[in-house]
């Protein structure tokens, strides 16, 4: 398995081929080589690229700096400038694009690979907390406190949650689990998922709604009331369909 998939943006054939060979010798996959912005965008259309090696001077109307802006605005991936330009005005021009590395030509293969490894590592370390946060705000499973201990539940399998004094009932397809936590606590666990609160006593999994009948929703053949103050929130969810 390759370490990462890379696109090279370089208009000098010898350099681009040497970069590709060096990458492949070090177990990277080269998606392709682009000489201009149009070719670059074609290579990026499948959104399966992990890193871009980018020359600054492409002898085109759109140079590497402008492509860097495109990467920042459209693609959430790191890029490294590989260029012969190391003068202060050029450095000043490109630093606001926030490159993950800057390799000067003629480059050393070892220095190039170190820069790539550090760039990917830095990007993953920055992106990982966001990914973890995404998992926390959009979890696939949760652990619920029950009288039997902690029980792992797939959120997609939950049909609705019902308040029961200081506890909650979690309704599954073929089960009804008594959780020793409040509805409010459970709502925090499923926040930003497909759940929506429709009543002071009920939060439902929107994906399991079968019908909406007046002030009630039907899930698995059972009718659940929609509170007056929660109709608007439910309507917003409907508008997403």
N, C-alpha and C positions, 0 to 999 in steps of 0.2 A: 504494500500500500504506500502511495506517495505521501510525503510529508505535507505537501500543500500544492495547490494549483496556481500557477503564475501566468500572467500575461506580460509580454514584453512590448513596450512602445519605443521603438528605435528605428530611425530611417537609414542607418548605415548597416548594410548587409553583413559585413564581416563581424561587426560588434554584436549584432543581434544573434547571429548564428553561434558565436562564441558564448554568449550569455546562455542561450538555450542548451548548448552542450554541457556547460558547467552545471546548470541546474539539474539536468537529467542525470549526470554523473553522481550527483548528491541526493538522488531519490526524490527530486521535485518533478511535478508534472507541468509541462509547458502547454497551456491551452492554445497559444498561438502568438504570432508576432504581428504587430500593427505598425504601419509607417505613418498613419495619420489618425485623426479623430474618428473618421467614419469607420475605418477598419477596427479601431478600438471598440466602438459601440457595438459593432456586429459581434465581436468576441465576448462582449459582456452581456449579451441579451439573455443568456441562460442563467445568469446570476449564480454561477458555480465557481467563481474565481476567489482565491484567498488573498492574493497579493499582486501588485502591479510594480514592475520595474519601469521607470519613466525617464526618458531623456527630456531635456529642457528645449534644446534647439532642434526642431524637426523640419526646418525649412518649409514650413507650411503657415497658412494664415492663422491656424490654431496651434499654439505651441504647447509644450509640456506643462507650463504653469496653468494655462487655461484648462487643460485636461485634468490637472490636479483639482481644480475647482469643481469640475464635473464629477469626479470621484467623490469628493466631499459632499456634494449635494444629492447625488443619485445612488451612490453605492457605499455601503458601510464596510469598507475594507481598507487596509493600510496600503501605502505606496512608498516607494523609495526612489529618489532621484539618482540616476546614474548619468553623470554629465562631465564634460570637460570644463565647465564654467564654475570656477571657484572664487571669483572676484567678489569683493564686498557688495557692490551694487546688486549682483545676481543673488547672493545669499539673502540680502535684505528683501529682494523681490519675492523670493520663494518661501521665506520662513513663516509667513502668515498663512500658508497653505497647510501647515502642520504635517510635514512629511515624517515618516517613521524612520527615515535614514537618508544619508546623503553620501554617495560613493563617487569619488572623482576618477575620471579616466586619465590615463590607463589604470584600470583597477587590478587589484590583486585578488585571485580567486578566494583565498582564505578570508581576506577582509570582507569580500562581498558576501560569503556564506555566513560569516559572523553577524554582519549587519542584517541579513535576512532573518536569521534565527532570532536575533534580539527584537527585530520589528514584530515578528509574529508572536513572540512571547509577550511583548509589551501590549500588543493589541488584545490578545486573549486575556491577559490579566485585567485590562481595562474593561473588556466586554463581559468577562465572567460574572462580576457582581450584578451587571444589568440582567444577564441571563438568569442568574440565581433569583434576582428580584422578580423577574418575569415568572419563574416557576412558583415563587411564593404568592404572587398576586393572581397567577393563573394556574393553580396546582391541578394535577391530575388525580392525586390521591391525598387523603387526609387521615390522620389518626384521631379517633374519637374515644373519649373517656366513657366507658360503660361500667356496669357493675362487675363485668367479667375481666376488666382491665382495659388496655388500649386495643382498639380494633381498627384495622386498616380498611378504608372504604374508597372505592373508586367514585369520584364526584359525578361522573357522567351517569352512573347507575342510580344516583339519588333522584327520586321523583319530586319529593317536597319535604320540607322540614316544618314541624308543627310544635309550637310552644306548649309546654305542659308544666305549669308552676315554675319551679326552678330547674326543671329538666327540659328535654326536647325529645320528640319522636322523629326519627329519620325513616321515611318511607322509601323502601326499595321495591323492586319488582315483586319479590316473593317474601319479603321480610319487613318487620317493623322493629327498629332498634331504639331502645331507650338510652339516650345519651345523658350522662350526668353533668351536662353543661347547659347553659341557657341558650335560647334561640339567638340572642344577640351575639354571644360568643361564637356560635356556629356560623353566623352570617359573616363575621370577620374572616373566618377560615375560607369561605367560598367567595369572598369579595372579588369583583372583576371577572367572575366566571359567567356561566349562563344563568345564574340565579337572580331572581328579582323578588323583592318583597311586595306582596300584594295585599297584605292584611297584617294587623298587629300581631297575629298569631301564626301567620304562614309566610314562608319563603318557598318559592317553587322553582324547579328547574325548567326554564323556558322551553328547552328542547323537547320536553315531554308533554307539552300542551296539545290536546287533541281537538278541543273546541272551546270557544268562548260564548257563553250563553248569558246574556244580560250582565249581571254583576257577579258572574261565576265563571270559573275556568274548569274544564273537565280534563282530568288526568287519570288514565287507567280506569275509566268508567266512574270515577268519583268526582263530585262537584266540590270546589273549594271557593269560598267567598272572596270577592275583591273589595277591599275597603275603599271608601270614597276618596280618601286622601292618597291612595296608591294607584288610582286609575291612570293618572298622567304618566307615571313611571312605566306602567305596563304598556301604555300606548306608544311610548318612545321605543320600546323593544319591538313592538309590532312594526314600526316604521322602518326597522332595519331589514326586514324581510324583502 
